[in-house]
């Protein structure tokens, strides 16, 4: 069993940017990386009336991201993901050893 630390932010703040909301709704986005923990596995959240469930949460070195990870984030490639992240966070430097929380999710399908 995984033991997670206390959340640093509320789950409703996990995905906020309209383009990322649209990517999640269309199924192109199935992961969200954050520097803090926003949700635990099994928790649900809603985007424009559609319910999603967090399927897993894990730590990852940002330098271990691949193109497939960037695509799961809703971006075409790691290079584009990295470029946009650095533009959105002007004072941030890309640190390969920096740790992030990977929140994986899918549309919630009630049993």
C-alpha positions as CSV (number, residue, x, y, z in Angstrom):
1,X,0.0,0.0,0.0
2,X,1.3,3.5,-0.9
3,X,1.5,6.1,1.8
4,X,1.1,9.6,0.5
5,X,1.8,12.9,2.2
6,X,-0.8,15.4,3.0
7,X,-2.2,17.2,-0.1
8,X,-0.7,20.6,-0.9
9,X,-3.7,21.8,-3.0
10,X,-7.3,20.8,-3.7
11,X,-8.2,18.5,-6.5
12,X,-10.4,21.1,-8.2
13,X,-7.2,23.0,-9.0
14,X,-5.5,20.0,-10.7
15,X,-6.5,21.0,-14.3
16,X,-7.5,24.6,-14.8
17,X,-6.2,26.0,-18.1
18,X,-9.0,25.9,-20.8
19,X,-6.8,24.2,-23.4
20,X,-5.9,21.4,-20.9
21,X,-9.5,21.0,-19.8
22,X,-10.4,20.5,-23.5
23,X,-7.6,18.0,-24.0
24,X,-8.8,16.0,-21.0
25,X,-12.4,16.1,-22.2
26,X,-11.3,14.9,-25.6
27,X,-9.2,12.1,-24.1
28,X,-5.9,13.4,-25.3
29,X,-4.8,14.3,-21.7
30,X,-4.6,11.6,-19.1
31,X,-1.9,12.9,-16.8
32,X,-1.1,16.1,-14.9
33,X,2.2,16.8,-13.3
34,X,2.4,19.1,-10.4
35,X,5.1,20.1,-7.9
36,X,2.6,19.3,-5.1
37,X,0.1,16.6,-4.4
38,X,-3.4,17.5,-5.5
39,X,-5.3,14.2,-5.3
40,X,-5.1,10.6,-4.1
41,X,-5.9,7.5,-6.2
42,X,-9.7,6.9,-6.3
43,X,-10.7,10.6,-5.9
44,X,-12.9,12.1,-8.5
45,X,-13.1,15.6,-10.0
46,X,-15.3,17.2,-12.6
47,X,-14.5,19.2,-15.7
48,X,-17.4,20.9,-17.5
49,X,-19.9,18.4,-16.0
50,X,-17.8,15.3,-16.9
51,X,-16.5,13.3,-14.0
52,X,-12.9,11.9,-13.9
53,X,-11.2,9.5,-11.4
54,X,-7.6,9.7,-10.4
55,X,-6.2,6.2,-11.2
56,X,-2.7,6.6,-9.8
57,X,-0.3,9.1,-8.3
58,X,3.4,8.7,-8.3
59,X,6.7,10.6,-8.0
60,X,8.8,11.2,-11.0
61,X,12.0,13.0,-11.8
62,X,11.1,15.6,-14.4
63,X,14.2,14.5,-16.3
64,X,12.7,11.1,-16.7
65,X,9.8,12.4,-18.8
66,X,9.5,11.0,-22.3
67,X,7.6,12.1,-25.4
68,X,4.9,9.6,-24.4
69,X,4.6,11.3,-21.0
70,X,4.3,14.7,-22.7
71,X,1.6,13.3,-25.0
72,X,-0.3,12.0,-21.9
73,X,-0.1,15.6,-20.7
74,X,-1.8,16.7,-23.9
75,X,1.2,18.0,-25.8
76,X,2.7,16.7,-29.0
77,X,6.2,16.2,-27.7
78,X,8.5,16.7,-24.7
79,X,10.2,19.6,-26.4
80,X,7.0,21.5,-26.8
81,X,5.9,20.6,-23.3
82,X,9.2,21.9,-21.8
83,X,9.1,25.1,-23.9
84,X,5.5,25.9,-22.8
85,X,6.2,25.1,-19.1
86,X,9.2,27.4,-19.1
87,X,7.2,30.2,-20.8
88,X,4.3,29.8,-18.3
89,X,6.8,29.9,-15.3
90,X,9.2,32.7,-16.3
91,X,11.5,32.3,-13.3
92,X,11.6,28.5,-13.4
93,X,14.6,26.5,-14.6
94,X,14.2,23.0,-16.0
95,X,15.9,20.8,-13.4
96,X,16.2,17.2,-14.5
97,X,16.4,16.1,-10.9
98,X,13.4,18.0,-9.8
99,X,10.6,15.8,-8.5
100,X,6.9,16.1,-9.5
101,X,3.7,14.3,-8.7
102,X,2.2,12.5,-11.7
103,X,-1.6,12.4,-11.4
104,X,-3.0,9.9,-13.9
105,X,-6.7,9.9,-14.5
106,X,-9.5,8.7,-16.8
107,X,-13.2,9.4,-17.3
108,X,-15.2,8.0,-14.4
109,X,-17.3,5.0,-15.3
110,X,-19.6,4.2,-12.4
111,X,-20.1,0.5,-11.8
